[in-house]
Amino acid sequence: MSQVSSARPRIAVAGASGRVGAALVGSLAADPVDLVALTRKPDPARFPAAVMQRAVDFETPATLAAALDGADRLFLAQGTSPRQVENEIALIDAAVAAGVKHIVKLSALGTPLQVHPFDWHARIEAHLVTRDIGFTLLRPTTFIDFLGRSGRVIADGNWGGAAGHGIVNLIDTRDVADSARAVLLDPDSTGWQRAFHLTGPRAWSMPQIAAELSRLLGRQVDYHQRSAAEQRDYLIASGLNEFGAGVLVGLDRVFRESALQEETATVRLLTGHAPRTLTDWLTENLALFR
Ligand SMILES: NC(=O)c1ccc[n+]([C@@H]2O[C@H](COP(=O)([O-])OP(=O)(O)OC[C@H]3O[C@@H](n4cnc5c(N)ncnc54)[C@H](OP(=O)(O)O)[C@@H]3O)[C@@H](O)[C@H]2O)c1
């Protein structure tokens, strides 16, 4: 894709400290753009020195206009939250009012499945497409690093869930960030109203991932098959709240149905490089599973 060549666009990044947002800010910081990180907790230690920071709380509408003042483009992400629909819609409306020309929204592959957060993304997307603004919907499949959150459980031999033998094509968050960067820097993308499905290079079942981990660790790793009710009880007993357990059990259903098995060439199309592999990510993060 072509790159920005002359005037320095101002890019605001919402969710700048998040898993995708932090990688995006880290790479855009070296690009010829004015970069503004939107965060609830501005702190010089959190972002590269060249990055401006503005305090924003999506739940406090009064903070939005000032945060977006002067921005040409907005990357929009928020961590999964029951307030996500209202918050992202408020930010979209504030961006339109502030004269932002293009929004790159982090959505999710699987939208509009009737499972949280996929249905929330469907509602946010439906709102965005009614507004008079350029947009790019990035719909990545599940991030590989969700496996890292199970690192301790995997190390202890208790890994399992209700995903059965369904397959899912996981993606490295760095590939999502690289794709967002490519769109944000492309001067031709301003007027786009497009959606991209972002995936890794192949789909895996949870037992196949267990076998790959076994190979890399040199010891047996199992994925214990549970029913949805058993998995919910297990998660609640391990300290998760109802909301969190509901999201994870819903995700297992999506995996079991292989609803995210799609394999696309979109990461390569946007970034010029192949998507990173699951094996490479596991190898880099093997200490999490020991
Ligand atoms: N996880 C996956 O596998 C996956 C897959 C596909 C799509 N997605 C989507 O990707 C998006 C990001 O998810 P994530 O879990 O990766 O996020 P995350 O890393 O947890 O990032 C959350 C970000 O949201 C910001 N934030 C949260 N509440 C905020 C508020 N009230 N006001 C301002 N900022 C707020 C935080 O910024 P500060 O703390 O700095 O304020 C933080 O940077 C979600 O919409 C999710 O559905 C996730």
The ligand as an SDF file (V2000), in Angstrom:
LIG
                    3D

 48 52  0  0  0  0  0  0  0  0999 V2000
   -9.1450  -10.3550   22.5860 N   0  0  0  0  0  0  0  0  0  0  0  0
   -9.4390  -10.8990   21.4220 C   0  0  0  0  0  0  0  0  0  0  0  0
   -9.1550  -12.0660   21.1400 O   0  0  0  0  0  0  0  0  0  0  0  0
  -10.1200  -10.0330   20.3900 C   0  0  0  0  0  0  0  0  0  0  0  0
  -10.3120  -10.5340   19.0980 C   0  0  0  0  0  0  0  0  0  0  0  0
  -10.9390   -9.7330   18.1520 C   0  0  0  0  0  0  0  0  0  0  0  0
  -11.3630   -8.4670   18.5050 C   0  0  0  0  0  0  0  0  0  0  0  0
  -11.1690   -8.0250   19.7770 N   0  0  0  0  0  0  0  0  0  0  0  0
  -11.6460   -6.6920   20.1440 C   0  0  0  0  0  0  0  0  0  0  0  0
  -10.5290   -5.8490   20.3400 O   0  0  0  0  0  0  0  0  0  0  0  0
  -10.9260   -4.7910   21.2070 C   0  0  0  0  0  0  0  0  0  0  0  0
   -9.8280   -4.5540   22.2070 C   0  0  0  0  0  0  0  0  0  0  0  0
   -9.8720   -5.6470   23.0770 O   0  0  0  0  0  0  0  0  0  0  0  0
   -8.6720   -5.9950   24.0320 P   0  0  0  0  0  0  0  0  0  0  0  0
   -9.1580   -6.9830   25.0150 O   0  0  0  0  0  0  0  0  0  0  0  0
   -7.4890   -6.3560   23.2510 O   0  0  0  0  0  0  0  0  0  0  0  0
   -8.4310   -4.5950   24.7440 O   0  0  0  0  0  0  0  0  0  0  0  0
   -7.3600   -4.2530   25.8040 P   0  0  0  0  0  0  0  0  0  0  0  0
   -6.0360   -4.7020   25.3870 O   0  0  0  0  0  0  0  0  0  0  0  0
   -7.8820   -4.7160   27.1090 O   0  0  0  0  0  0  0  0  0  0  0  0
   -7.3640   -2.6580   25.7420 O   0  0  0  0  0  0  0  0  0  0  0  0
   -8.2980   -1.9450   26.4260 C   0  0  0  0  0  0  0  0  0  0  0  0
   -8.0410   -0.4700   26.1140 C   0  0  0  0  0  0  0  0  0  0  0  0
   -9.2830    0.1860   26.2620 O   0  0  0  0  0  0  0  0  0  0  0  0
   -9.0290    1.4080   26.9470 C   0  0  0  0  0  0  0  0  0  0  0  0
  -10.2590    1.7120   27.7140 N   0  0  0  0  0  0  0  0  0  0  0  0
  -11.0370    0.8330   28.3780 C   0  0  0  0  0  0  0  0  0  0  0  0
  -12.0690    1.4860   28.9410 N   0  0  0  0  0  0  0  0  0  0  0  0
  -11.9080    2.7930   28.6200 C   0  0  0  0  0  0  0  0  0  0  0  0
  -12.6470    3.9760   28.9010 C   0  0  0  0  0  0  0  0  0  0  0  0
  -13.7580    3.9470   29.6570 N   0  0  0  0  0  0  0  0  0  0  0  0
  -12.2000    5.1450   28.4100 N   0  0  0  0  0  0  0  0  0  0  0  0
  -11.0650    5.1960   27.6840 C   0  0  0  0  0  0  0  0  0  0  0  0
  -10.3140    4.1100   27.3760 N   0  0  0  0  0  0  0  0  0  0  0  0
  -10.7460    2.9400   27.8340 C   0  0  0  0  0  0  0  0  0  0  0  0
   -7.8250    1.1590   27.8530 C   0  0  0  0  0  0  0  0  0  0  0  0
   -7.0810    2.3550   27.9390 O   0  0  0  0  0  0  0  0  0  0  0  0
   -6.5120    3.0040   29.3180 P   0  0  0  0  0  0  0  0  0  0  0  0
   -6.5310    1.9490   30.3970 O   0  0  0  0  0  0  0  0  0  0  0  0
   -5.1300    3.4620   28.9750 O   0  0  0  0  0  0  0  0  0  0  0  0
   -7.4310    4.1350   29.5950 O   0  0  0  0  0  0  0  0  0  0  0  0
   -7.0360    0.1080   27.0460 C   0  0  0  0  0  0  0  0  0  0  0  0
   -6.0340    0.7240   26.2750 O   0  0  0  0  0  0  0  0  0  0  0  0
  -12.2660   -5.1870   21.8290 C   0  0  0  0  0  0  0  0  0  0  0  0
  -13.2930   -4.4540   21.2140 O   0  0  0  0  0  0  0  0  0  0  0  0
  -12.4000   -6.6610   21.4680 C   0  0  0  0  0  0  0  0  0  0  0  0
  -13.7380   -7.0760   21.2940 O   0  0  0  0  0  0  0  0  0  0  0  0
  -10.5460   -8.7650   20.7300 C   0  0  0  0  0  0  0  0  0  0  0  0
  1  2  1  0
  2  3  2  0
  2  4  1  0
  4  5  1  0
  4 48  2  0
  5  6  2  0
  6  7  1  0
  7  8  2  0
  8  9  1  0
  8 48  1  0
  9 10  1  0
  9 46  1  0
 10 11  1  0
 11 12  1  0
 11 44  1  0
 12 13  1  0
 13 14  1  0
 14 15  2  0
 14 16  1  0
 14 17  1  0
 17 18  1  0
 18 19  2  0
 18 20  1  0
 18 21  1  0
 21 22  1  0
 22 23  1  0
 23 24  1  0
 23 42  1  0
 24 25  1  0
 25 26  1  0
 25 36  1  0
 26 27  1  0
 26 35  1  0
 27 28  2  0
 28 29  1  0
 29 30  1  0
 29 35  2  0
 30 31  1  0
 30 32  2  0
 32 33  1  0
 33 34  2  0
 34 35  1  0
 36 37  1  0
 36 42  1  0
 37 38  1  0
 38 39  2  0
 38 40  1  0
 38 41  1  0
 42 43  1  0
 44 45  1  0
 44 46  1  0
 46 47  1  0
M  CHG  2   8   1  16  -1
M  END
$$$$
